[in-house]
Amino acid sequence: MKVKKYFFSNEEYQKIMQDLPIVTVDVLFFDSLKSKTLLFRRVNEPLEGIFFTCGGRLLKNEKFQDAATRIVEKELSLKINPDKLFGSEVANEIHENSVFPETNYHCVDVYFGYILDNQVIEKIKMDEQHSEFTWFNVKDEQLHPMVKYKINSLLKNYDQTY
C-alpha cells in the first residue's frame, strides 16, 4: 500500500481523517463544447483504479482558486488561469476506504470547472497519484456517481451563468 507523506506524520493525518472531514479542492476539465471531461485514473485509495477528477487538500489560509491552480500544477504540470475557473460548487464526499486501513475518507469538496484547450493536453505530466488520463463523454453512464454529480451541477450552473 502506498501512503503519501503529508505536512504532518501519517499517524497524525490518519487521526485527523478518523475524526474530521478534510477540505479539498477539485477541478473538472471540459472540452470547448462541454461535451467531454478529462479524467485521471487514480493510483491510491480511495477510488484506486477509477477515473476521477484532479484534486487535493486546501491549505490553511489558501483561497479556493489558488488551491485549484496549485493542485493542477502539482498533479498535472499545467498552469491554468484562475480567472477561467467556473462553478465553485460544494459536495460532501464520503468513501468507504482511504489510504489508511480501517479509516474511511470524508471530504468537503469545493470543485470548479475549467475549459481546457486541446493543445494543452500534450503538456500534461501527471504526478505519482495518477497512471493515465482520457476524455469521457459527460453523459457516459460508466462514470463514477460523484463525477456525474459534479459534471451535472457545474454544467447546469454554467449554462445559467454564461
Summary of the structure (lengths in Angstrom):
residues: 162
radius of gyration: 15.3
end to end distance: 44.0
largest distance: 45.2
contacts: 463
relative contact order: 0.25
helix: 30%
strand: 31%
